[in-house]
Amino acid sequence: MTLPVLIDSHCHLDFPDFGPEVEEVVARAHGAGVGLMLTISTKVSEFDRVRAVAERFPHVYCTVGIHPHEAASEPETDMATLVEMAKHPKVVGIGETGLDYFYEHSPREAQQRNFRAHIAAARETGLPLVVHTRDADEDTGAILAEEMGKGAFPGLLHCFSSGPQLAEKALEIGLYISLSGILTFKNAVELRETAGKVPLDRLLVETDAPYLAPVPKRGKRNEPSFVVHTAEKLAEVKGVSAAELAEATTANFLRLFSRVPEEAVRRA
């Protein structure tokens, strides 16, 4: 019998936090029932490193993109460049991109230009857009809706921690929502209420490792194996079994990240 597996839809396996331990980290994820990991690009200047991790492991795929924090420090990258980089068979998404007005490590105008270039690349390639947003709900929602009006593109809001209004807007324009370990935090009451209202067929789970380890691992370096704790909490919030939640979120991932072949998911 094949057991349901989870997919960590957002992690950063190329980060130095993992270093020479990455092989053990991937093995622990498989041992915990995580059948595939998506390692996310934050700098095009370091994309080779991200791609190398995906090439090294058969059950790891990657994205290409520039995080909003890096929008000013990275080379300004247009749609055509992203599209060309996305031709690699292990690249299955565009991003992460978006807006972060909490830290504002890059000027808002640079973040918005970067965001729109990534949206154009997602539209051109048909690959899903991985959106980061923090303290920028209004502008994120407005840009996504405006750009969707120019031509449809797939995508998701990753590490969702915003309010119900942005969730509703994202669902309305066809995007998915991914939950991280924040869902398990004691003070994340509103987030759990919002997650409870998102249809099961539009949800994904992630770690955002090495950040945001879920309860009961909070305070530790996060890693893909810990996604099981977020999934357990989300199953509880949705009133379904852990197996149903795993089956649904894995199906959702494969539907959204359609370049990933179903047989690439490692199953018990």
C-alpha positions in Angstrom: 0.0 0.0 0.0 1.3 3.5 -0.9 1.0 5.9 2.0 0.2 9.6 1.5 3.3 11.8 1.4 3.9 15.5 2.1 5.7 18.0 -0.1 7.7 20.8 1.4 6.7 23.5 -1.2 9.2 26.1 0.0 12.7 25.6 1.6 16.2 27.0 1.0 18.5 24.0 0.9 21.3 26.0 -0.7 21.6 28.2 2.4 24.8 27.9 4.4 22.7 26.9 7.4 22.7 23.4 5.9 26.2 23.3 4.4 27.7 19.8 4.2 24.7 18.4 6.1 22.3 18.8 3.2 22.4 15.1 2.4 21.4 14.2 5.9 18.7 16.8 5.9 17.1 15.4 2.7 17.4 11.9 4.1 15.6 12.9 7.3 12.8 14.5 5.2 12.3 11.3 3.3 12.3 9.4 6.6 9.5 11.7 7.9 7.3 11.1 4.9 8.3 14.1 2.8 8.4 12.9 -0.8 9.6 16.1 -2.6 11.2 19.4 -1.7 11.1 22.7 -3.6 14.3 24.7 -2.9 13.7 28.4 -3.6 15.9 31.0 -5.4 16.4 34.4 -3.7 19.2 35.8 -5.9 19.8 35.2 -9.6 23.5 35.8 -8.9 23.4 32.6 -6.8 21.0 30.6 -8.9 23.8 28.1 -9.9 24.0 27.1 -6.3 20.2 26.5 -6.0 20.2 24.6 -9.3 23.1 22.4 -8.1 21.1 21.2 -5.1 18.1 20.3 -7.3 20.4 18.5 -9.7 22.0 16.6 -6.9 18.8 15.0 -5.5 16.1 13.3 -7.6 13.3 14.5 -5.3 14.4 18.1 -5.1 13.3 20.8 -7.6 13.9 24.5 -7.7 12.7 28.0 -8.8 14.5 31.0 -10.2 14.0 34.5 -8.9 14.9 37.5 -6.8 13.6 38.0 -3.3 12.2 41.5 -2.6 14.9 42.1 -0.1 17.5 41.7 -2.9 15.6 43.8 -5.5 18.1 46.7 -5.3 21.3 44.7 -4.7 20.8 42.1 -7.4 21.2 42.9 -11.1 17.9 44.2 -12.4 16.5 41.2 -14.2 14.0 41.4 -17.0 11.3 38.8 -18.0 13.5 37.4 -20.9 16.4 36.6 -18.6 14.1 34.8 -16.1 12.4 32.9 -18.9 15.8 31.8 -20.3 17.0 30.6 -16.8 13.7 28.8 -16.3 14.4 26.5 -19.2 16.3 24.1 -17.0 14.2 21.0 -16.5 14.6 21.2 -12.7 13.2 24.7 -12.6 9.5 24.5 -11.9 8.5 28.0 -10.6 9.3 31.7 -10.8 10.4 33.5 -7.6 10.4 34.0 -4.8 9.3 37.6 -5.5 6.9 40.1 -4.1 6.9 43.0 -1.7 8.3 43.4 1.8 7.5 46.7 3.5 8.4 45.5 7.0 12.2 45.5 6.5 12.4 47.5 3.3 15.9 46.3 2.5 15.1 47.5 -1.0 13.2 50.6 -2.1 9.5 50.0 -2.8 9.8 51.0 -6.4 12.6 48.5 -7.1 10.6 45.8 -5.4 7.5 46.6 -7.5 9.5 46.5 -10.8 11.1 43.2 -9.7 7.7 41.8 -8.9 6.2 42.8 -12.2 9.1 41.3 -14.2 8.6 38.0 -12.4 4.9 38.0 -13.0 5.6 38.6 -16.7 8.0 35.6 -16.7 5.3 33.4 -14.9 2.8 34.4 -17.6 5.2 33.7 -20.4 6.4 30.3 -19.1 3.2 29.1 -17.5 5.3 28.3 -14.4 3.8 29.3 -11.0 4.8 32.6 -9.3 6.0 32.2 -5.7 5.0 35.3 -3.9 6.5 36.7 -0.7 4.5 39.5 1.0 4.9 41.2 4.4 3.3 44.4 5.6 2.3 45.0 1.9 -1.1 43.4 1.6 -2.7 46.3 -0.3 0.0 46.8 -2.9 0.5 43.0 -3.3 -3.2 42.5 -3.9 -3.5 45.4 -6.3 -0.5 44.4 -8.4 -1.6 40.8 -8.6 -5.1 41.7 -9.6 -3.9 44.3 -12.2 -1.4 41.9 -13.7 -3.9 39.1 -13.8 -6.0 41.4 -15.8 -3.3 41.6 -18.5 -3.2 37.8 -18.8 -3.6 34.9 -16.4 -0.7 33.2 -14.6 -0.5 30.5 -11.9 0.9 31.2 -8.5 0.7 31.0 -4.7 1.2 33.2 -1.7 4.0 31.5 0.3 4.4 31.5 4.1 1.0 33.1 4.3 0.7 35.3 7.4 -1.6 38.1 6.1 -5.2 38.8 6.9 -8.4 37.4 5.4 -8.8 40.2 2.9 -5.6 39.2 1.0 -6.5 35.5 1.2 -9.9 36.2 -0.3 -8.3 38.3 -3.1 -5.7 35.6 -3.9 -8.3 32.9 -4.0 -10.6 35.1 -6.2 -7.9 35.5 -8.9 -7.0 31.8 -8.8 -3.9 31.6 -6.6 -3.1 29.0 -3.9 -2.0 29.6 -0.3 0.9 27.9 1.4 1.1 27.7 5.2 4.4 27.5 7.2 5.3 26.8 10.8 3.7 30.2 11.8 0.4 28.4 11.7 1.5 26.4 14.8 2.5 29.5 16.9 0.4 30.2 19.9 -0.4 33.8 18.9 -1.4 32.9 15.3 -5.1 32.8 16.1 -6.3 34.9 13.2 -4.1 33.0 10.8 -5.6 29.7 11.8 -9.1 31.3 11.4 -8.2 32.4 7.9 -6.6 29.1 7.0 -9.8 27.3 8.1 -11.7 29.2 5.5 -9.4 28.4 2.6 -10.7 25.5 0.5 -8.7 22.3 1.0 -8.0 22.1 -2.8 -6.1 25.5 -2.6 -3.7 24.8 0.2 -0.1 23.8 0.4 2.4 23.3 3.2 6.0 24.4 3.6 8.8 25.0 6.0 10.6 28.1 4.6 13.6 26.3 6.2 15.9 27.2 7.7 13.5 29.7 9.2 10.3 29.5 11.2 10.5 26.1 12.8 7.0 24.9 13.9 6.0 24.0 17.4 7.3 21.7 18.9 10.6 22.5 17.1 10.4 26.3 17.5 13.7 27.9 18.2 15.6 25.2 16.3 17.0 25.5 12.8 14.0 24.5 10.6 14.4 21.7 8.0 12.0 20.0 5.6 11.3 17.0 7.9 9.5 19.5 10.2 6.8 20.2 7.7 4.9 17.2 9.3 4.1 19.4 12.3 2.7 22.2 10.2 0.6 19.6 8.3 -0.7 18.1 11.5 -1.9 21.5 12.7 -3.4 22.4 9.4 -5.3 19.0 9.4 -6.6 19.9 12.8 -7.7 23.4 11.6 -9.4 21.9 8.6 -11.0 19.1 10.5 -9.5 16.3 8.3 -7.1 13.5 9.0 -3.4 13.9 8.5 -3.6 11.4 5.6 -6.3 13.4 3.9 -4.4 16.6 4.4 -1.2 15.0 2.9 -3.1 13.6 0.0 -4.8 17.0 -0.8 -1.8 19.2 -0.4 0.4 16.9 -2.5 -2.3 16.8 -5.2 -2.5 20.6 -5.1 1.3 21.0 -5.4 1.4 18.7 -8.5 -1.5 20.5 -10.1 0.1 23.9 -9.5 3.7 23.0 -10.2 2.7 21.0 -13.3 6.3 20.7 -14.6 7.0 18.3 -11.7 6.2 14.7 -12.9 4.1 12.8 -10.4 6.6 10.0 -10.4 9.2 12.4 -9.0 7.5 12.3 -5.7 9.2 9.7 -3.5 6.6 7.4 -2.0 6.9 4.8 0.7 
